[in-house]
Amino acid sequence: MKLHTPDGNELMEVLHLEREGDQLVVRGTIMGTMPTKAVIRPENLRAAFSLLSLRLLFDIVCLLMTRRGKE
């Protein structure tokens, strides 16, 4: 999965998600070259879910079903 800035530049590529103990570990590269490892703790994951609303969940499902014409 790639994350981009609003102007289309690649910010981060997530290469792998895994669980290590009571944490979720995100491995990837930043700016296309710098390897990184980010840790998401349970309290941060709960905070992320609190940002979701029913409308946003519906929008996410709709986005998953859309096709992108140009990359």
N, C-alpha and C positions, 0 to 999 in steps of 0.2 A: 504494500500500500504506500502511495506517495502522498505527501502533504506539500501543498504549494502556497506561496504568498498570493495575495490578491492580484498581483500583476503577472502571475504565471511562472515565477521562478521556483525551482524545486527547493524546498526547505529541508525536508527529511524524507527518507525512505525507510519504512518499517519493514524489516526483513523477517523478524521472528518474535513471537510472543510465547512466554512460558511461565510456569509457576515455579517459584523457588521458596519453599516454606510458606510463609503467610504473605508473600508479596507476588505481584505480577511484574515480570521483567520484560521490557521492550528493548529489543536489539535492532540496530539499524545504522544508517549513515546520515550525517548532517551535511548539507550543502554538497552532496554527491561524493564526498571524499573522507570525511572525518568519522571513523567508527564511534558509536556511542552506545551506552547501556543506561536505560532509565528504569527506575524502580517506582512502582505504584503500590502504595500501602493500602490496606483495607479502608482506612478512614478517608483516603483520597478517592478511592473507587466509589465509596458510598456518596461522597460529595459530587462526583461526576454524575451519578444516577439521579441525584436531586435536581440537576440542571434540566433533566428531560421532562417535557410535558406531553400530554396525549397528542396535541397538535404536532409537536416536533417528531414524535414517534411515527405518526402518520406520514409526515413529510419525508422521513428517512426511508420508510417502506416504498413510497412513491419514487424517490431518487434511485433506489435499488432496481426499479423496473424500467428506468429510462435508459435509452441508448445515447451514447455521446458520439456525435458525428466526426469531430476532429480532435486529435490529441495534440 
